[in-house]
């Protein structure tokens, strides 16, 4: 989950407001600190659609009551989420890539950056005290299939960046991540060689993966159908924003049972083994729209999130007990999944491009953030600050850079 606060001159700016999952419970940050200073909260910026960045807003917005700034795709997703909670008048200001807005004491520039979903943006946050680059989640992908390719020039031209708040998720992984476009060949080979039905499961927010699968379906003469509520909703929002071309033309799932096996490709949610998901019901043979048989193929075009290994293993076992073949993206010879986060080579690149004075690693566990700090130091960044939830990072002024540990009580709330 992410809830970041940037403070200057008695005002606060929030960046992202997400959820995380703990023992099948949905958790979010307790906003008590900023709720008690709500009059000083000038705005909430959402960097992209992932639930660990937007998921808590329907729960917490009435406690914050600040305008939300985000791009069109994310706004569509938020509109639906608020409507489902009966919230109809939430002020969402839609911005465009490259926009520069003054929000209270903060000047914000939206910079396109590549990630595993469309319209992810880094933020240049400037005040009279200095400038911060908040990367959000990112990677370097020059061929992302959907959206704007990573432009080194965009970040090399930034001047006077005092601090970079930077994603650490893959900071312990050497090398660089593969491009989303590289996956076409591996996925094509799996699907083209299949004789029966094919079910591919990927993360619902990965619009580029949906487009790739639609292209493969077209050239292998298969109909596609979207299975799973979140995947259907996100694909509809992406289509409305122009992110899926005409080859992405799904049929109704209840039509799949009438098609020859070799013409079926279902794209299903549930690759983490979630109980009740479309893929889970297919594994139990309880899905109302599709029954799989021996000889059919299931492809998990996703990485197993740490902590979900047992659930995924049980899911795979249920398919294999019915002689349904499963190919896991985690251990396939050909790449079937691409991470959305920077590996060590990409982190070194961003530090070389931006040349900040201070690195503040975020995301991941302490080992990941420390690895990120080590990379920044090796790249010549003068200072690095690694903290924990509730710490206050002093970026500018006579005491900077430093951490005021435990400045805010960092509690958690749980969705009922």
N, C-alpha and C positions, 0 to 999 in steps of 0.2 A: 504494500500500500504506500501511497505517496501523499503527503500533505506538507508542502514547503511554504515557508513564510519569509518574505524579504521585507525588511523594515528600514525606513529612512525618514527623518524629519517628522517623527510622530505618526507616520502612516505605515500601513501594512499592505502588501500585495501577496495573494495566495497563488501558488502554482500547483495545480492538480489536487485531487481529493479522491483517493481511491480506496479499495478494499483489498483484503487478503483473506486466505482461507486457513483456518486452524481447527484441526480435528472435526471437519465437516461443519464448522461454524464460520460465518462470515464476520470478519472483524474490520474495524476502521479506527482511525485515530480519534481520540476524544478532543473536540475542538474548544474545550473550556477556555483556554488561554485567549484565543482570538475572539471567541463569542463574547467574552467580557470586555473586549475592545472593539466591538462590532462597528461602532461609529468611525473607527480609524481604518477599517478594511475597505480599501478603495476599489477592489475588484478581485475576481477569481479568473485565472487563465487556465484553460485545459489544453494540454499539448497534443493529445491524441486519444483514440477511442478505447484503449485497453482498460479493463475493469480496475486494474490496480492504479489507474490514473483518474477515472471518472466515476467509479462504482458507488462511492459514498455520497455523491452530490444529492441524489434524491432523498437520502436519509437526513442529511445535515443542512441542506440549503435554508430551510426555515429558521435555523439557528444562526445563520450567517447573513442572509438577505442582502448579498452583494451582487452586482451585475457580473455575468459570466461572459468571457471573451474566448471565442474559439472559431475554427474554420467550419465550412459548410457541412462537410461529412460528419464531423463530430457533433455539430449542432443538431443534425437530423437524428442521430442516435440518442442524444440527450433529450430532445423533444419527446420522443417515445417513452423514455424512461421516466420523465417527469409526469407525463400523461397517465402512465400506469399507476402512479401514486396520487392521482387527482390534483396535480399541481399544473395549472394552466397558464399562469401569468408570470412565469420565471423570465426575467430579462436576459436574453442571450443575444449578445452582439456578435455578428458574423464578420470575421476579418479575412483578408486574403493574404496569400504568400507575399512577403516583402513589405507588408503594411508597417507603418511606424505610427504608433498611437501614444498620446500622453494620457496616462492614467494616474491621476493624483500627482505625486512627486516623482513618478517613474515614467521614463520614456522607453517604450517597448518596440522592438523590431522582431517580426516573425521571419525566421530563417528556415528554409526547407532543409530537412535532413532525412536520410533514408532509415527506415525501420521495417518491421514486418507487417505494417499496416499503412494505409494511405494517409496522406496529410499530416504526418508527424512533423512537428516544428521545434527547433531549438529557439531560444529566446535570448536576445541581447537586451539586458535590463540596465538602464543607465539613469543615474542621478547626478547631481552636482558633486557628489562625493567620489564617484567612480563608476565603472562598468563591470557587469558580470555576464558571462555566457553560461546559460543553463541549457545543457545539451538535450534534456529529456532522454528517452531511450533512443538509441541510434546504432548505426553501423555505416561502413562505407560500401555502398553498392552503386556501381556505375550503370548497371542494367537491371533495375528493380522490377521490370515487367509492367508495373502500374505505378504511376506517380512520377515525380521529378527525380532524375538521377542525382547522386551525390556530386556536388560541385566543389572541388578543392578551392577554387578561386573565391567562393563565397566566404570561406573562413580565413583564407590567407589575407584577405583585404580588411578584416576586422582590425581596428587599431585601439590601443589603450585598454585592453582587457585586463582588469585587475585580478579577476578570479574566474576560474571555470569550475562549474558544478557538473561532475562528469560521471556517467554510467560506468559501473564497475563489474557488471554481471559476469562477463567473460574474461576478467583481467588475469585469471590464472591460466588461460588457454593460449598457447603460443600461436604464432602465425596470424593469418587474416581469415575472416569468414568468407564462405562462398556466396556468390551472387544468387539471387532468387532465380535468375534466368538459367542457371546451370542445371536446375532440377528437371527441366523439360525432358532431357534425354533419358535420365534414370526412370522417371515416371512413365514415359512413353514405352520403354522396354518392358516394364512390368505389365502394363495394360494391354499392349499389342500382342503379347504372348499368351494372354489369358483366354481360355476357351469358354468359360462360363461368365456369370455375373461378376462385376467388380464393384467393391465398395471402397472408397478412399475416405479416410478421416483426417482432417486437418483442423487447425484452429479457425474458428468461425470468422475472426477478424482479419485473417490473411487473404485479403482481396486478390493479391497477385497470384496466390496459389489457386484460387477459384478460376481465375482467367486461364492459367496454364492448363488446368484440368479440362476446361471447356475446349481449349484448342486441341488437346489430345483426343477428347471424345469425338470431335469433328472429323479428325483424320483417321480414327479407328472405327468410324460408323457406329458410335454408341450414343444413345440418348442419356442426358444427365437429368438427375432429380436431386433437389436439395432436401435433406432430412435433418430435422432439428430446428427448434424455434429460434434460437439465437442466430444460427447460420442463415436461416431464411430472412430474418429481420435485417441482418447486416448486409446481406447480398442485395436486398431490395434498396436499402439506403445507398449502397455503393452504385448500383445501377442508376438510381435517380441523380446521382452526382456525376455520371458519365465515366465511371471507372471500370465498367465491364462492357466489352464490345458485343456485337451482334451474335458472335459465336456462343456467348453465354446466354443460352435460351432454354432454361430448364423446363421440363415437363412436370406435370403433377405427379407426386410420388405414388398415388394410387393407380397410375397407369402402368407402373413398372411390371406388375404381375401379368399383364397381357402381352408383354414383349418377349421375343426370343431371348434366351439367356445371354447370348453373345452380343446383344445390342444394349445391355443395361450397364450404366455406371451411376451409382448413387454416391453423393458426397455427403457424408454424415458427420455430425458432431459427436463428441464423446471419446476422443482418443486417449483421455486420461483415466478411462474406466469408470466414469461417473455413473452412479446408480440412476436409472431412469432416463439416461441419454438415449439418443437414437441408436448409437452403436451398441450400447448395452442391451437394448431390447432386441436388436438383430442377433446378438450373441445368444440370448435366451430363446430366440425364435418366437417372440411375442409381439413383434412390430406389426401394426395393422395393415401396413402397405406393402411389405416385402418379406418374403421368406427365402432364406439362403439354403443351398443344398450342397452336398459333397461335390468338390471340384470347383466351387466358387472361390473368389479371391478377395481378401481384405488387406488393404495397404494402410499402414499407420504413417502418414506423412507428417510426423511431428516428433519432437523429443519428449521423452518421459520426464516430467517435472520431478525433481528429487522429493521423495516422500510418497509418490504415487506408484512406486514399482510394484507393490503387491496387488493393487487394484488392476494395473495393466496386465500383470501376469495371469490373474484370474480371468480377465477378459479373453486373452489369447487362448488360454486353456479351454474355455468353453467353445470357441470356434474350432480348435483343432480336434476336440472330442467328436465333432461332427464332420471331420475330414474336410473342413474349410481351411484353405491355406492362408496363412498370415505372413506378411512381410513387414518387418519393423523398421521404421526410419532410423532408429538408434544404431542398428548393426548391419544395415544393407551395404553391399559393396559399392553401389552407385549412390550418389547423394539423393535422398528423397525428402530431405528437410534442410532448410537454411536458417540459422539463428538470426535473430534481429538485433544482436548486441555485439559491440566491438571486441575483438580479440586483441592480444598484446600489440600486434603490428599496427592496428588501426588506432589504438590509444596513442602510440608513439607518433603516428601521423598527425593526430589532432593537436597534440602538444606542440609539434613542430610548426604547424600552420598558424595556430592562434598565439603562441608565445605568451601565455599568461604569467602573471607574477605569483599566483597562488593556485594550487589545485585542491579542490574539495571533492574527494571521491564519495559517491552515493551508490545505492542499490547493492544487493548481495549481502553476504555475511562479512564479518570483520576481515577474514582472510582475503576476500576479493578486494575490499577497499584498501587494505594495506598493500596488496599487489599493485593496484592502480597508483597509489602514492609512490611506490618504488619506481614505477615506469616514469612518472612525471619527474621525479628527481633525476633519473638517468638521462632524461631529455632536456635537462637544464632549467626546469621550473624552480625558481628560488625557494618557494615555501610550499609545504603540503600540510593540510589539517585533516585528520581522520577522527571522527567523533561518533556519537551514538544519538538515538532519538532523544530529543529534549535539549540538546546542546545548542548554544548560540555561537555562531561563527562571526567574529568581528573582522570585517573585510577592509574597512577604511577607517582612518582616524589615527590618533597618536598611539593607541594601544594595538593596532592591527599589525600583523595578523595574529589572532589568538582565539582560543575556544573558552567560553564561559560554560563549564560543565554543569549539566543539570539545571540550566536556567529556566526551563519550562517543564512542568510535570507532564510526561508523555504517556498518558493512560490510553486505554482502548475501550471501545464500545463494541457490542455484538448485536447483529441484526436479529430481531425476533422472528 
